């Protein structure tokens, strides 16, 4: 097709990203030469921009990053249309009930969009969805983005009260959900004045429309609507480490940048078969569009089952898989080596630190195909990356290289800051601050929280890290997880890393326990491997031999399991709360 030029990205460049084996090269500049800029052929800007995020006051962002506007011809939906026109009959999605082609998904999305418009959804309106990983989930998002609306994917594990809070907060015009949520919410529509329609997947519910009837027949909806580059396109509610969940707002500009980052960094292709085990309402919400644009087949599973994963890897000849460390741990425990995983060429992990012994075990089983990304909802989805060839056994001044989360990608700028906002020196711990076109525009209707997190265009992540001389980052911990014992600061991960050196430790978490003399003492919660009789003294001695004396645990509690979040992260907060209530969870030694 012709090379439709814009002031940022050409259509031919989007084609080359998705089809060329030379994806890692810079795109041509409008003048025909190579751009000196380190990013995607966008012109540099150093002027402040002003965003208005719906009802939020305007937020000033200083943005020196390359311009990634989305003028005529270049849009997020253009990426989806690219896949449909190139591979219409290719299998795009497989879920627990069936599969769908790119052409079929477009038809279903068009019919759903028609109905959304009929019930009153307009450009910029919010459309909420609460669904398991499934084909309907993607159809809903395609319809919403095609209509220029704002998708609001809610966590399927939210309690109905949390869902009601989010719905009242974002004021959607329509809600698409499963039977359980529909039965809870349809009778309470009067509590959400903006809500005009509830559409339910997989069941007939009084007061709700049936999704299957809508997508089965009928006319297509209107042609794709145009977003302004800074129009909100998604509000994703975080789990909320304290208090109520916050709605992270991303514009079409940032969503397009996020997709192009993945196409470039992961070298996705239409012959890929990707198994997604993270939920589509979490980080995968930012990831599936890139795989879709590349023409890859995506397998969506509702639940993580190690046996089913091994079957999928072999049966579907999966080339790429994503898991969190707790999933990898469970997979290795189930894997007897009989499954054929020879076609697997990328094993991506994220969301939580990977214990080095677990990573070494995984590499021994599946080969050096592991790729780690560090990311956060406010600056997704590849903030830093550690590629397979960077997974090497090497000690650095910041610890083992396998314990690193990699280096920032070309479109991300990262600084490590102290409490005064000054950059720390090499090897010193500082808070990760991120500046990128991928950054969120703000928190939905939370100007105070936005101003506290987004400072002069920099996202203050709350994650503490060190940087070695080669530029690799090593996460220390969440800033709020810092333990202060006496006058000393202790990061729990540093202690956990030592505990994981013991072969009897399956999982562990370290928290501060209130203490009248020291303020806090260090306490470890440990899940022992089966048939292990390791004692608390054994583990305390191990820490004494590797750490300063004040960093060793004063007590160890053995438990059968540790509390985890919906995405598999160990929840130290639940353990801290337990400590504050001083009610034991297990056997303390």
Secondary structure as the mmCIF struct_conf table of DSSP 4:
data_model
#
loop_
_struct_conf.conf_type_id
_struct_conf.id
_struct_conf.beg_label_comp_id
_struct_conf.beg_label_asym_id
_struct_conf.beg_label_seq_id
_struct_conf.end_label_comp_id
_struct_conf.end_label_asym_id
_struct_conf.end_label_seq_id
BEND BEND1 UNK A 7 UNK A 8
HELX_RH_AL_P HELX_RH_AL_P1 UNK A 11 UNK A 19
TURN_TY1_P TURN_TY1_P1 UNK A 21 UNK A 24
BEND BEND2 UNK A 25 UNK A 25
HELX_LH_PP_P HELX_LH_PP_P1 UNK A 26 UNK A 27
STRN STRN1 UNK A 28 UNK A 28
HELX_LH_PP_P HELX_LH_PP_P2 UNK A 29 UNK A 29
TURN_TY1_P TURN_TY1_P2 UNK A 30 UNK A 31
BEND BEND3 UNK A 32 UNK A 33
STRN STRN2 UNK A 34 UNK A 34
BEND BEND4 UNK A 36 UNK A 41
HELX_LH_PP_P HELX_LH_PP_P3 UNK A 42 UNK A 43
STRN STRN3 UNK A 44 UNK A 44
BEND BEND5 UNK A 47 UNK A 47
STRN STRN4 UNK A 48 UNK A 51
TURN_TY1_P TURN_TY1_P3 UNK A 54 UNK A 55
BEND BEND6 UNK A 56 UNK A 56
HELX_LH_PP_P HELX_LH_PP_P4 UNK A 57 UNK A 58
STRN STRN5 UNK A 59 UNK A 62
BEND BEND7 UNK A 65 UNK A 65
STRN STRN6 UNK A 66 UNK A 66
HELX_LH_PP_P HELX_LH_PP_P5 UNK A 67 UNK A 67
TURN_TY1_P TURN_TY1_P4 UNK A 72 UNK A 73
HELX_RH_AL_P HELX_RH_AL_P2 UNK A 76 UNK A 86
TURN_TY1_P TURN_TY1_P5 UNK A 88 UNK A 89
BEND BEND8 UNK A 90 UNK A 90
STRN STRN7 UNK A 91 UNK A 94
BEND BEND9 UNK A 96 UNK A 97
STRN STRN8 UNK A 99 UNK A 101
HELX_RH_AL_P HELX_RH_AL_P3 UNK A 102 UNK A 118
TURN_TY1_P TURN_TY1_P6 UNK A 119 UNK A 120
TURN_TY1_P TURN_TY1_P7 UNK A 123 UNK A 124
STRN STRN9 UNK A 126 UNK A 130
BEND BEND10 UNK A 133 UNK A 134
HELX_RH_AL_P HELX_RH_AL_P4 UNK A 135 UNK A 146
TURN_TY1_P TURN_TY1_P8 UNK A 147 UNK A 148
STRN STRN10 UNK A 150 UNK A 153
TURN_TY1_P TURN_TY1_P9 UNK A 156 UNK A 157
BEND BEND11 UNK A 158 UNK A 158
HELX_RH_AL_P HELX_RH_AL_P5 UNK A 160 UNK A 170
TURN_TY1_P TURN_TY1_P10 UNK A 171 UNK A 171
BEND BEND12 UNK A 173 UNK A 173
STRN STRN11 UNK A 174 UNK A 178
HELX_RH_AL_P HELX_RH_AL_P6 UNK A 179 UNK A 185
HELX_RH_3T_P HELX_RH_3T_P1 UNK A 186 UNK A 191
BEND BEND13 UNK A 192 UNK A 192
TURN_TY1_P TURN_TY1_P11 UNK A 193 UNK A 194
STRN STRN12 UNK A 197 UNK A 201
BEND BEND14 UNK A 202 UNK A 203
TURN_TY1_P TURN_TY1_P12 UNK A 206 UNK A 207
BEND BEND15 UNK A 208 UNK A 208
STRN STRN13 UNK A 209 UNK A 210
HELX_RH_AL_P HELX_RH_AL_P7 UNK A 211 UNK A 216
BEND BEND16 UNK A 217 UNK A 218
HELX_LH_PP_P HELX_LH_PP_P6 UNK A 222 UNK A 228
TURN_TY1_P TURN_TY1_P13 UNK A 229 UNK A 230
BEND BEND17 UNK A 231 UNK A 231
STRN STRN14 UNK A 232 UNK A 237
BEND BEND18 UNK A 241 UNK A 244
STRN STRN15 UNK A 247 UNK A 251
HELX_RH_AL_P HELX_RH_AL_P8 UNK A 252 UNK A 266
TURN_TY1_P TURN_TY1_P14 UNK A 270 UNK A 271
STRN STRN16 UNK A 273 UNK A 276
BEND BEND19 UNK A 278 UNK A 278
TURN_TY1_P TURN_TY1_P15 UNK A 280 UNK A 283
HELX_RH_AL_P HELX_RH_AL_P9 UNK A 284 UNK A 293
TURN_TY1_P TURN_TY1_P16 UNK A 294 UNK A 295
STRN STRN17 UNK A 297 UNK A 300
BEND BEND20 UNK A 302 UNK A 303
HELX_RH_AL_P HELX_RH_AL_P10 UNK A 306 UNK A 315
TURN_TY1_P TURN_TY1_P17 UNK A 316 UNK A 317
BEND BEND21 UNK A 319 UNK A 319
STRN STRN18 UNK A 320 UNK A 324
HELX_RH_AL_P HELX_RH_AL_P11 UNK A 325 UNK A 334
BEND BEND22 UNK A 337 UNK A 337
BEND BEND23 UNK A 339 UNK A 339
TURN_TY1_P TURN_TY1_P18 UNK A 342 UNK A 343
STRN STRN19 UNK A 346 UNK A 350
BEND BEND24 UNK A 351 UNK A 352
HELX_LH_PP_P HELX_LH_PP_P7 UNK A 353 UNK A 355
HELX_RH_AL_P HELX_RH_AL_P12 UNK A 356 UNK A 366
BEND BEND25 UNK A 368 UNK A 368
STRN STRN20 UNK A 370 UNK A 374
HELX_RH_3T_P HELX_RH_3T_P2 UNK A 377 UNK A 379
BEND BEND26 UNK A 381 UNK A 381
BEND BEND27 UNK A 383 UNK A 383
STRN STRN21 UNK A 384 UNK A 386
HELX_RH_3T_P HELX_RH_3T_P3 UNK A 388 UNK A 390
STRN STRN22 UNK A 395 UNK A 396
TURN_TY1_P TURN_TY1_P19 UNK A 397 UNK A 398
STRN STRN23 UNK A 399 UNK A 400
HELX_RH_3T_P HELX_RH_3T_P4 UNK A 401 UNK A 403
STRN STRN24 UNK A 406 UNK A 406
STRN STRN25 UNK A 407 UNK A 408
TURN_TY1_P TURN_TY1_P20 UNK A 410 UNK A 411
STRN STRN26 UNK A 413 UNK A 417
TURN_TY1_P TURN_TY1_P21 UNK A 419 UNK A 420
BEND BEND28 UNK A 421 UNK A 421
HELX_LH_PP_P HELX_LH_PP_P8 UNK A 422 UNK A 422
STRN STRN27 UNK A 423 UNK A 423
HELX_LH_PP_P HELX_LH_PP_P9 UNK A 424 UNK A 425
TURN_TY1_P TURN_TY1_P22 UNK A 426 UNK A 427
STRN STRN28 UNK A 430 UNK A 435
TURN_TY1_P TURN_TY1_P23 UNK A 437 UNK A 438
BEND BEND29 UNK A 439 UNK A 439
STRN STRN29 UNK A 442 UNK A 443
TURN_TY1_P TURN_TY1_P24 UNK A 444 UNK A 445
HELX_RH_AL_P HELX_RH_AL_P13 UNK A 447 UNK A 453
STRN STRN30 UNK A 454 UNK A 455
TURN_TY1_P TURN_TY1_P25 UNK A 456 UNK A 457
STRN STRN31 UNK A 458 UNK A 467
TURN_TY1_P TURN_TY1_P26 UNK A 469 UNK A 470
BEND BEND30 UNK A 471 UNK A 471
STRN STRN32 UNK A 473 UNK A 478
HELX_RH_3T_P HELX_RH_3T_P5 UNK A 479 UNK A 481
STRN STRN33 UNK A 483 UNK A 485
TURN_TY1_P TURN_TY1_P27 UNK A 486 UNK A 487
STRN STRN34 UNK A 488 UNK A 490
HELX_RH_AL_P HELX_RH_AL_P14 UNK A 492 UNK A 499
TURN_TY1_P TURN_TY1_P28 UNK A 500 UNK A 501
BEND BEND31 UNK A 502 UNK A 502
TURN_TY1_P TURN_TY1_P29 UNK A 503 UNK A 504
STRN STRN35 UNK A 505 UNK A 515
TURN_TY1_P TURN_TY1_P30 UNK A 516 UNK A 518
STRN STRN36 UNK A 519 UNK A 528
HELX_LH_PP_P HELX_LH_PP_P10 UNK A 529 UNK A 529
TURN_TY1_P TURN_TY1_P31 UNK A 530 UNK A 531
HELX_RH_AL_P HELX_RH_AL_P15 UNK A 536 UNK A 546
BEND BEND32 UNK A 547 UNK A 547
HELX_RH_3T_P HELX_RH_3T_P6 UNK A 549 UNK A 551
BEND BEND33 UNK A 552 UNK A 552
BEND BEND34 UNK A 554 UNK A 554
STRN STRN37 UNK A 555 UNK A 558
BEND BEND35 UNK A 560 UNK A 560
STRN STRN38 UNK A 564 UNK A 564
TURN_TY1_P TURN_TY1_P32 UNK A 566 UNK A 567
BEND BEND36 UNK A 568 UNK A 568
STRN STRN39 UNK A 570 UNK A 570
HELX_RH_AL_P HELX_RH_AL_P16 UNK A 572 UNK A 581
TURN_TY1_P TURN_TY1_P33 UNK A 582 UNK A 582
BEND BEND37 UNK A 585 UNK A 586
STRN STRN40 UNK A 587 UNK A 588
#
